[in-house]
Amino acid sequence: MDSFLNGEIGNGTLVTEFILTGLSDLPAVRFSLFAAFLLIYLVTLIGNGAILLAIAADSHLHNPMYFFLTNLSLLDICCPTATVPKMLESLLSASNTISFVGCVLQLYFLIALAGTEVFLLAVMAYDRYVAICNPLRYTVIMSKKLCLQMAAGTWVTGFLNSLLHTVLTFTLPFCRSNRVNQYYCDIPPVLALSCASTYVAEMVVFIVGGIFGVGAFLVTLVSYIHIISTILRIRSAEGKRKAFSTCASHLMVVGLFYGTILFTYLRPSSNRLVSMLYGVITPMLNPLIYSLRNKEVKGALKRVIINKHSYLLCPLCLAWKRED
C-alpha cells in the first residue's frame, strides 16, 4: 500500500512528484494561455451551472430527458475541474510539478468522469429511442425508478472502471523519469515512465475499454438507426422536424464526443490538442448546444434570468424579449 501511495521505484527511491511537461514548451504564450483557459473554464462553469439551475427551477423540465441532461452538465463541470485549476496554477507560477498522490487522484477522477460520460451518452440515446419510437409507452418504460437506476449505474460503473485502471497504473515501479509528457496525468504517459512490463495494464485498458466503449457506442448507434428510421416514416414535414428537434442536441454532443476520440486514434501525434478539445473545450460547448438548439431549455433560462432580475444579464434579457 505504501509503495502505491508513494510510487516506489526499482532502486529503492520514492517518486514523490511528477513534472507535467505538456505546456512547458510554450513559455512565450504562458500568460495568454492562462487568460484563455481561465475564460473557457469560467464560461463552462456558468453555462453548465445555468443549465442545472434552469432545469431545477422549471417543473416542465422534470422529465427523463432533462434528468439525464443534469447529469451531463454535472459531468461537464467536474471533468475540467479535475485538470484546469492545476493547469492554471502551472501557467501562472511556471511550476509544472504535481505530487504523486495528486497525480493519482487526477488520473482517477479523469478516467472515472470520462467513462461515466460514455455510458451516460448511451443512456441518453436509449431515452431518445424510447421517446420517438415508442412514445405511447414512454412514461411507463422510462419510469423515475429506472432513470435513477440507469444514472446511478453510469456513475458507479465509471468510477469502478477507473479504480481498476488507476491501481494497475500506479502499482508499477517508476525508474525512467518523473516527467509526464502531457499537461495532466493520463494512463499512456504515466505508463511510459515505468521500468517494469506494462503489458497487463495496457491489455486491461484495451480489453475493458474496448468492451465498455464499443458497447456504449453500439447502444448509441443502434438507438439512432431506429430513431432515424422512425422519423423517415413520418409523413408530415412538421412531424419530422419536431421529432428530429428532440434529439438534435444530443446527436451533436455525441458527434463531438466520439469525433474527438476518433481523431485521437487517427492522429496520435496531435494527442495534446485533442486532449484539450475533449477535456476543456467540449464541456464548454455542450451547454451552448443544448441552450441554443433546445427551445425548452432556452425558455427556461429566460424565465430564470428574468425572474431573478439579474442586472448583469439585463442586456441579454432585453435581446431575448425583442426576439420574442
JOURGI-V962801 format. One record per helix or strand. SS is the DSSP state (hx for helix, st for strand). FROM is the first residue (numbers start at 1). TO is the last residue. Records with the same first field share a line. If there is no record, write none. Layout:
SS = FROM-TO + FROM-TO
This chain:
hx = 2-6 + 27-57 + 59-61 + 64-81 + 84-93 + 100-133 + 135-141 + 144-170 + 187-191 + 199-232 + 237-266 + 268-293 + 295-307 + 314-323
st = 8-8 + 14-14 + 17-20 + 97-99 + 174-174 + 179-180 + 194-194
